[in-house]
């Protein structure tokens, strides 16, 4: 294992910047909700359609 020594303590600082785009997150969540509701409604309607065609 190789050890790296630094002569200056300032070189060990880490800076992290996180940018959060709330509008994009909300838009994606809303679109996902619409798709999920559409799938559930579609399956329920298709199930009723198959039951009506049995008769």
N, C-alpha and C positions, 0 to 999 in steps of 0.2 A: 504494500500500500504506500502510496506517495503522499507525503505531507507537504502542503504549500504554506509557506510562512509569508506573512505580509508585514512590511515594516511600519505601515501606518494603520491606525485603528479606524480611520475614516473609510477605508476601502471595504470594510466589512458591513457597511450599512446597505440595506435593501429598501428600495422604494417601489411600491406597487400601486398602480392606479387602475381602478375599476369603474368603467362607465356603464350605467344601466339605462337602456332606452325603454322607459315604462310604456310609452305609446305603442311600441312594437310588440311588447309582451302582451298588453291588453288586446291588441288587434288579433294576435295569434290565438289567444285564449278564446276570444269571441268566435272566431272562425271555427275553431275546434268544437266549441259548444254547438254551433249551428250544424256542423256535420254529424255530431253524435245524435242530436235530436232528430235530424233527418233520417238517419239509419234506423233508429228505434221506431219512429213513426212509420217508415217504409215497411219494416218487417211486420209490424202489427197490422197494417193495412193489407199486406200480402197474405198474411195468415187468415184474416177475415175473408179475403177474396177466395182463397182455396176452400174455406168452409162453406161459402155460399155456392160454389160450383159443385160440391159433393151431391147436393140435392138434385 
